[in-house]
Amino acid sequence: MKITYVLLNKGQMDNEIPAGQAWKWILHLEHEFEIDLVFQNLKQKISSGKLTLLNLQIDQQFASDYFLNLACKAFNEPVTYDEFVPISRIISTHTETDFSDQSNISKRLSPSQKQSLKI
């Protein structure tokens, strides 16, 4: 599944994203539980950095209905859509989970996620 979003720093102070800039993330996820981790991280970035979330998109072409439902439940915050905001930086990642460190992964998952992965 591919998830893309833009974070805009409308403030006067620099943080992870410099003031006045918008950065775009393109994430390629392999497993369902990664959605929760991505959105928890995103919520934390938004609240701690006083950032605005723009243009959240979930590529539905390669996602199952189950995957999409998880995404909708994991993130239900307001999103602004603006195709004209200039992007200062694009960050593309492909997440591959290393299951060799199951104890670390297990701490971050809910019981239902653990059950689905049989951890």
Rosetta constraint file for C-alpha pairs under 8 A:
AtomPair CA 1 CA 28 HARMONIC 5.70 0.50
AtomPair CA 1 CA 29 HARMONIC 5.24 0.50
AtomPair CA 1 CA 30 HARMONIC 6.70 0.50
AtomPair CA 1 CA 58 HARMONIC 7.40 0.50
AtomPair CA 1 CA 59 HARMONIC 6.23 0.50
AtomPair CA 1 CA 60 HARMONIC 7.54 0.50
AtomPair CA 1 CA 62 HARMONIC 5.86 0.50
AtomPair CA 1 CA 63 HARMONIC 5.43 0.50
AtomPair CA 2 CA 26 HARMONIC 7.01 0.50
AtomPair CA 2 CA 27 HARMONIC 5.57 0.50
AtomPair CA 2 CA 28 HARMONIC 4.54 0.50
AtomPair CA 2 CA 29 HARMONIC 6.28 0.50
AtomPair CA 2 CA 58 HARMONIC 5.98 0.50
AtomPair CA 2 CA 59 HARMONIC 5.17 0.50
AtomPair CA 3 CA 26 HARMONIC 5.97 0.50
AtomPair CA 3 CA 27 HARMONIC 5.16 0.50
AtomPair CA 3 CA 28 HARMONIC 6.54 0.50
AtomPair CA 3 CA 29 HARMONIC 7.82 0.50
AtomPair CA 3 CA 56 HARMONIC 7.35 0.50
AtomPair CA 3 CA 57 HARMONIC 5.69 0.50
AtomPair CA 3 CA 58 HARMONIC 4.60 0.50
AtomPair CA 3 CA 59 HARMONIC 6.23 0.50
AtomPair CA 4 CA 24 HARMONIC 7.16 0.50
AtomPair CA 4 CA 25 HARMONIC 5.49 0.50
AtomPair CA 4 CA 26 HARMONIC 4.48 0.50
AtomPair CA 4 CA 27 HARMONIC 6.15 0.50
AtomPair CA 4 CA 55 HARMONIC 7.53 0.50
AtomPair CA 4 CA 56 HARMONIC 5.76 0.50
AtomPair CA 4 CA 57 HARMONIC 5.19 0.50
AtomPair CA 4 CA 58 HARMONIC 6.59 0.50
AtomPair CA 5 CA 24 HARMONIC 5.71 0.50
AtomPair CA 5 CA 25 HARMONIC 5.47 0.50
AtomPair CA 5 CA 26 HARMONIC 6.89 0.50
AtomPair CA 5 CA 53 HARMONIC 7.11 0.50
AtomPair CA 5 CA 54 HARMONIC 6.11 0.50
AtomPair CA 5 CA 55 HARMONIC 5.32 0.50
AtomPair CA 5 CA 56 HARMONIC 4.30 0.50
AtomPair CA 5 CA 57 HARMONIC 6.30 0.50
AtomPair CA 6 CA 22 HARMONIC 6.40 0.50
AtomPair CA 6 CA 23 HARMONIC 5.48 0.50
AtomPair CA 6 CA 24 HARMONIC 4.22 0.50
AtomPair CA 6 CA 25 HARMONIC 6.21 0.50
AtomPair CA 6 CA 53 HARMONIC 5.93 0.50
AtomPair CA 6 CA 54 HARMONIC 4.88 0.50
AtomPair CA 6 CA 55 HARMONIC 5.99 0.50
AtomPair CA 6 CA 56 HARMONIC 6.97 0.50
AtomPair CA 7 CA 22 HARMONIC 5.51 0.50
AtomPair CA 7 CA 23 HARMONIC 5.48 0.50
AtomPair CA 7 CA 24 HARMONIC 6.50 0.50
AtomPair CA 7 CA 46 HARMONIC 7.88 0.50
AtomPair CA 7 CA 51 HARMONIC 6.14 0.50
AtomPair CA 7 CA 52 HARMONIC 5.60 0.50
AtomPair CA 7 CA 53 HARMONIC 4.92 0.50
AtomPair CA 7 CA 54 HARMONIC 6.05 0.50
AtomPair CA 8 CA 17 HARMONIC 7.63 0.50
AtomPair CA 8 CA 20 HARMONIC 7.07 0.50
AtomPair CA 8 CA 21 HARMONIC 5.92 0.50
AtomPair CA 8 CA 22 HARMONIC 4.19 0.50
AtomPair CA 8 CA 23 HARMONIC 6.60 0.50
AtomPair CA 8 CA 51 HARMONIC 5.59 0.50
AtomPair CA 8 CA 52 HARMONIC 5.06 0.50
AtomPair CA 8 CA 53 HARMONIC 6.54 0.50
AtomPair CA 8 CA 54 HARMONIC 7.17 0.50
AtomPair CA 9 CA 14 HARMONIC 7.95 0.50
AtomPair CA 9 CA 17 HARMONIC 6.30 0.50
AtomPair CA 9 CA 18 HARMONIC 6.75 0.50
AtomPair CA 9 CA 19 HARMONIC 5.30 0.50
AtomPair CA 9 CA 20 HARMONIC 5.33 0.50
AtomPair CA 9 CA 21 HARMONIC 5.77 0.50
AtomPair CA 9 CA 22 HARMONIC 6.41 0.50
AtomPair CA 9 CA 49 HARMONIC 7.90 0.50
AtomPair CA 9 CA 50 HARMONIC 7.07 0.50
AtomPair CA 9 CA 51 HARMONIC 4.93 0.50
AtomPair CA 9 CA 52 HARMONIC 6.48 0.50
AtomPair CA 10 CA 19 HARMONIC 6.33 0.50
AtomPair CA 10 CA 20 HARMONIC 5.28 0.50
AtomPair CA 10 CA 21 HARMONIC 7.60 0.50
AtomPair CA 10 CA 51 HARMONIC 6.83 0.50
AtomPair CA 10 CA 52 HARMONIC 7.30 0.50
AtomPair CA 11 CA 19 HARMONIC 5.69 0.50
AtomPair CA 11 CA 20 HARMONIC 6.73 0.50
AtomPair CA 11 CA 50 HARMONIC 7.35 0.50
AtomPair CA 11 CA 51 HARMONIC 7.86 0.50
AtomPair CA 12 CA 19 HARMONIC 5.40 0.50
AtomPair CA 12 CA 20 HARMONIC 7.31 0.50
AtomPair CA 13 CA 18 HARMONIC 7.27 0.50
AtomPair CA 13 CA 19 HARMONIC 5.46 0.50
AtomPair CA 14 CA 18 HARMONIC 4.36 0.50
AtomPair CA 14 CA 19 HARMONIC 4.83 0.50
AtomPair CA 15 CA 19 HARMONIC 7.48 0.50
AtomPair CA 15 CA 49 HARMONIC 6.40 0.50
AtomPair CA 16 CA 49 HARMONIC 7.44 0.50
AtomPair CA 17 CA 21 HARMONIC 6.55 0.50
AtomPair CA 17 CA 22 HARMONIC 7.30 0.50
AtomPair CA 17 CA 23 HARMONIC 7.16 0.50
AtomPair CA 21 CA 86 HARMONIC 7.92 0.50
AtomPair CA 21 CA 87 HARMONIC 7.16 0.50
AtomPair CA 21 CA 88 HARMONIC 6.01 0.50
AtomPair CA 22 CA 85 HARMONIC 7.46 0.50
AtomPair CA 22 CA 86 HARMONIC 6.79 0.50
AtomPair CA 22 CA 87 HARMONIC 5.10 0.50
AtomPair CA 22 CA 88 HARMONIC 5.66 0.50
AtomPair CA 22 CA 89 HARMONIC 7.13 0.50
AtomPair CA 23 CA 87 HARMONIC 5.65 0.50
AtomPair CA 23 CA 88 HARMONIC 5.70 0.50
AtomPair CA 23 CA 89 HARMONIC 4.82 0.50
AtomPair CA 23 CA 90 HARMONIC 5.86 0.50
AtomPair CA 23 CA 91 HARMONIC 7.55 0.50
AtomPair CA 24 CA 87 HARMONIC 6.63 0.50
AtomPair CA 24 CA 89 HARMONIC 6.25 0.50
AtomPair CA 24 CA 90 HARMONIC 4.72 0.50
AtomPair CA 24 CA 91 HARMONIC 6.11 0.50
AtomPair CA 25 CA 90 HARMONIC 5.90 0.50
AtomPair CA 25 CA 91 HARMONIC 4.77 0.50
AtomPair CA 25 CA 92 HARMONIC 5.79 0.50
AtomPair CA 25 CA 93 HARMONIC 7.84 0.50
AtomPair CA 26 CA 90 HARMONIC 7.56 0.50
AtomPair CA 26 CA 91 HARMONIC 6.14 0.50
AtomPair CA 26 CA 92 HARMONIC 4.54 0.50
AtomPair CA 26 CA 93 HARMONIC 6.27 0.50
AtomPair CA 27 CA 92 HARMONIC 5.94 0.50
AtomPair CA 27 CA 93 HARMONIC 5.06 0.50
AtomPair CA 27 CA 94 HARMONIC 5.92 0.50
AtomPair CA 27 CA 95 HARMONIC 7.27 0.50
AtomPair CA 28 CA 93 HARMONIC 6.25 0.50
AtomPair CA 28 CA 94 HARMONIC 4.62 0.50
AtomPair CA 28 CA 95 HARMONIC 6.04 0.50
AtomPair CA 29 CA 34 HARMONIC 6.66 0.50
AtomPair CA 29 CA 35 HARMONIC 7.65 0.50
AtomPair CA 29 CA 94 HARMONIC 6.44 0.50
AtomPair CA 29 CA 95 HARMONIC 5.41 0.50
AtomPair CA 29 CA 96 HARMONIC 7.40 0.50
AtomPair CA 30 CA 34 HARMONIC 7.59 0.50
AtomPair CA 30 CA 95 HARMONIC 6.67 0.50
AtomPair CA 30 CA 96 HARMONIC 6.53 0.50
AtomPair CA 30 CA 97 HARMONIC 7.78 0.50
AtomPair CA 31 CA 35 HARMONIC 7.78 0.50
AtomPair CA 32 CA 36 HARMONIC 7.99 0.50
AtomPair CA 32 CA 67 HARMONIC 6.07 0.50
AtomPair CA 32 CA 70 HARMONIC 7.42 0.50
AtomPair CA 33 CA 37 HARMONIC 6.94 0.50
AtomPair CA 33 CA 109 HARMONIC 7.23 0.50
AtomPair CA 33 CA 113 HARMONIC 6.18 0.50
AtomPair CA 34 CA 38 HARMONIC 6.05 0.50
AtomPair CA 35 CA 39 HARMONIC 6.14 0.50
AtomPair CA 35 CA 70 HARMONIC 7.24 0.50
AtomPair CA 35 CA 71 HARMONIC 6.07 0.50
AtomPair CA 35 CA 74 HARMONIC 7.10 0.50
AtomPair CA 36 CA 40 HARMONIC 5.97 0.50
AtomPair CA 36 CA 70 HARMONIC 7.95 0.50
AtomPair CA 36 CA 71 HARMONIC 7.50 0.50
AtomPair CA 36 CA 74 HARMONIC 5.66 0.50
AtomPair CA 37 CA 41 HARMONIC 6.19 0.50
AtomPair CA 37 CA 108 HARMONIC 7.78 0.50
AtomPair CA 38 CA 42 HARMONIC 6.11 0.50
AtomPair CA 39 CA 43 HARMONIC 6.01 0.50
AtomPair CA 39 CA 74 HARMONIC 6.44 0.50
AtomPair CA 39 CA 75 HARMONIC 6.07 0.50
AtomPair CA 40 CA 44 HARMONIC 6.25 0.50
AtomPair CA 41 CA 45 HARMONIC 6.22 0.50
AtomPair CA 42 CA 46 HARMONIC 6.20 0.50
AtomPair CA 43 CA 47 HARMONIC 6.20 0.50
AtomPair CA 44 CA 48 HARMONIC 5.91 0.50
AtomPair CA 45 CA 49 HARMONIC 5.65 0.50
AtomPair CA 45 CA 50 HARMONIC 7.79 0.50
AtomPair CA 45 CA 51 HARMONIC 7.25 0.50
AtomPair CA 46 CA 50 HARMONIC 5.51 0.50
AtomPair CA 46 CA 51 HARMONIC 4.72 0.50
AtomPair CA 46 CA 52 HARMONIC 6.51 0.50
AtomPair CA 46 CA 53 HARMONIC 7.22 0.50
AtomPair CA 47 CA 51 HARMONIC 6.97 0.50
AtomPair CA 52 CA 80 HARMONIC 7.85 0.50
AtomPair CA 53 CA 78 HARMONIC 7.83 0.50
AtomPair CA 53 CA 79 HARMONIC 5.60 0.50
AtomPair CA 53 CA 80 HARMONIC 6.37 0.50
AtomPair CA 54 CA 79 HARMONIC 5.69 0.50
AtomPair CA 54 CA 80 HARMONIC 4.74 0.50
AtomPair CA 54 CA 81 HARMONIC 5.38 0.50
AtomPair CA 54 CA 82 HARMONIC 6.74 0.50
AtomPair CA 55 CA 79 HARMONIC 6.83 0.50
AtomPair CA 55 CA 80 HARMONIC 6.22 0.50
AtomPair CA 55 CA 81 HARMONIC 4.66 0.50
AtomPair CA 55 CA 82 HARMONIC 6.54 0.50
AtomPair CA 55 CA 83 HARMONIC 7.59 0.50
AtomPair CA 56 CA 79 HARMONIC 6.75 0.50
AtomPair CA 56 CA 81 HARMONIC 7.71 0.50
AtomPair CA 58 CA 68 HARMONIC 7.83 0.50
AtomPair CA 59 CA 63 HARMONIC 6.84 0.50
AtomPair CA 60 CA 64 HARMONIC 7.58 0.50
AtomPair CA 60 CA 68 HARMONIC 7.38 0.50
AtomPair CA 63 CA 67 HARMONIC 5.96 0.50
AtomPair CA 63 CA 68 HARMONIC 6.55 0.50
AtomPair CA 64 CA 68 HARMONIC 6.39 0.50
AtomPair CA 65 CA 69 HARMONIC 6.11 0.50
AtomPair CA 66 CA 70 HARMONIC 6.28 0.50
AtomPair CA 67 CA 71 HARMONIC 6.38 0.50
AtomPair CA 68 CA 72 HARMONIC 6.25 0.50
AtomPair CA 69 CA 73 HARMONIC 6.22 0.50
AtomPair CA 70 CA 74 HARMONIC 5.99 0.50
AtomPair CA 71 CA 75 HARMONIC 6.28 0.50
AtomPair CA 72 CA 76 HARMONIC 6.44 0.50
AtomPair CA 99 CA 105 HARMONIC 7.64 0.50
AtomPair CA 101 CA 105 HARMONIC 6.67 0.50
AtomPair CA 102 CA 106 HARMONIC 5.75 0.50
AtomPair CA 102 CA 119 HARMONIC 7.08 0.50
AtomPair CA 103 CA 107 HARMONIC 6.47 0.50
AtomPair CA 104 CA 108 HARMONIC 7.07 0.50
AtomPair CA 105 CA 109 HARMONIC 6.67 0.50
AtomPair CA 106 CA 114 HARMONIC 6.79 0.50
AtomPair CA 106 CA 119 HARMONIC 6.81 0.50
AtomPair CA 109 CA 113 HARMONIC 5.81 0.50
AtomPair CA 109 CA 114 HARMONIC 6.12 0.50
AtomPair CA 110 CA 114 HARMONIC 6.27 0.50
AtomPair CA 111 CA 115 HARMONIC 6.19 0.50
AtomPair CA 112 CA 116 HARMONIC 6.27 0.50
AtomPair CA 113 CA 117 HARMONIC 6.36 0.50
AtomPair CA 114 CA 118 HARMONIC 5.67 0.50
AtomPair CA 114 CA 119 HARMONIC 5.12 0.50
AtomPair CA 115 CA 119 HARMONIC 6.51 0.50
